[in-house]
């Protein structure tokens, strides 16, 4: 079994009872992206979050952005599924990323409900949870894991 197959098999054991394929840690997501060109990261944060906070530094062909909610209103994106269909194929392995791992779970669920059989949540998100002082990027997440990113 390849490293990617091993990682995806482990991911499928996480998030029991959830309708999506499973969940990966940020480090596992990075390893999958490095080892398999067919794996894509779907950033579901708002355009403003990506512009003002930062974004993952991965090859463009493995990255797509589809807002789960729209800024500044904060309301659900009424065309989430249509926009996802425009950038991702249903047979691709998709890793959904948000700020802390909440919106990405919802996005993975909706993707699965719409025929994406390999939709995975990235646990902890891009910035992770807030620390005792209310700051992010110090407790879990892509940034805390020391994975490549650019931005603020």
N, C-alpha and C positions, 0 to 999 in steps of 0.2 A: 504494500500500500504506500502511495506517495505521501509526503508531508502534508500536502493540501487535503488529501483524502482522510488522513488521520485527524487533522484539525477539524474538518467538517463533521466527521463522525463524533468527535467529542462535543462539538457545538450542538449537534442534534439531541444530546442528552440533557442539555440545559433548557430552561424555560418550559418545564413539563406543564402540560395542560394548555399551553398557548397554541394558537392556530398556525403560527409561522414555523419555519424549519428549525430554528434554534437560536443560540446566542454565542457570540465570540467576545473575548476580551479585546481591548485595543491592541495589545501585542499580537494576539492571534490574527486579528484583522490585517495588521501590517505584514505578518508572515505570509498570509494568504495572497495579499496583493503582490508581494515580492515573488512568490513562487508560481502564480497562475495568472496569465494574461486574461483569462476568461472571467476573473473575479472583478466586480466593480463596486465602488463605494458610492452610495447615494446619500448625499448630505441633505437632510430635510430641514435644516435651520433656515431662518429667513435670510434674504439677500443682505439685509443690514448686519446680521450677526457675522456672516462670512466676511463682509467688508470691514467691519469695525473691530471684530474680535480676532479673526484669523481663520485660516482653512488648512486642511491637510495638504501636504506637499507630496503628491503622487502624480504619475503620468496622466495627462489629460484624457487619454482614451479609457482610463480606469476610473475616472471621476465624473459624476454628474450631480447636478443640484436640482432638487424639486422641493419647493417650500411646502411644509406640512401646514403651516399657517402663514398668513400674509401680514406684512408689516406696513404701516403702523397699527392697523386695526387689531391685529392679534386674532383674527377670525380664521376658521378653517379654510384652507385653499379649496374652493369649489371644483377646481380642475386638476386636483392632485393626480388622479388616475390617468387622465388624458395626457398630462405632462410627463408622467412616468412612462407611459406607452411610447411617447415620442423619443425617449432617450435610452430605454432599456428593453432588451428582449426577454420574453418570458422564460427562456431556458437558461439564462445567465444566473450565476451566483451573485446575489445582490446583498451587500452589507449596508444596513441603514444606520446613519449617524445623526445624532442631534447634540444638544448641549450637554445633557446629563443622563440620557438614556430613557426618557419618557416618551417623547414624540417618536423616536425611532421604533419603539415597540408598536405603537399605533400604526405607523407607516408600514412596518413589516406585516402586520395583521391584514391591513387593507390590500397590500400588494398580493398576499397569499389568496385572499378572497377574490382577487381579480386574475387569478391564473398564474402568478409567479410562484413556482414550486420551490425555489431555492432562496427565499427571503430570510435573512438573518438580522437580528438586532446586534448592534455593537454596545455591549455593556459599558456603563459609566460615561459614555458620550465623549464629546470633544474636550469639555472643560471640567467634567466631574461635578461632584456635589460641593456645596459651600463648606468652608472650614469654620472653626469657632469664631473667626473674625468676619465672616460673611464673604470671604474671597473664594474665587474658583481657581482652578488649575493647580491646586495643592492637594486635593483629595480625589484620587482616581482620575480617569479620563486619558484621552489621547495625549494631551500636552504633558500631564504629570508623568506619563510613561516614557517621556523623552523621545517620542516618535516625531518624524519630520512634519513641521508646519510652518506657515508664514503668516505674518500679520502683526497685530498689536501686541 
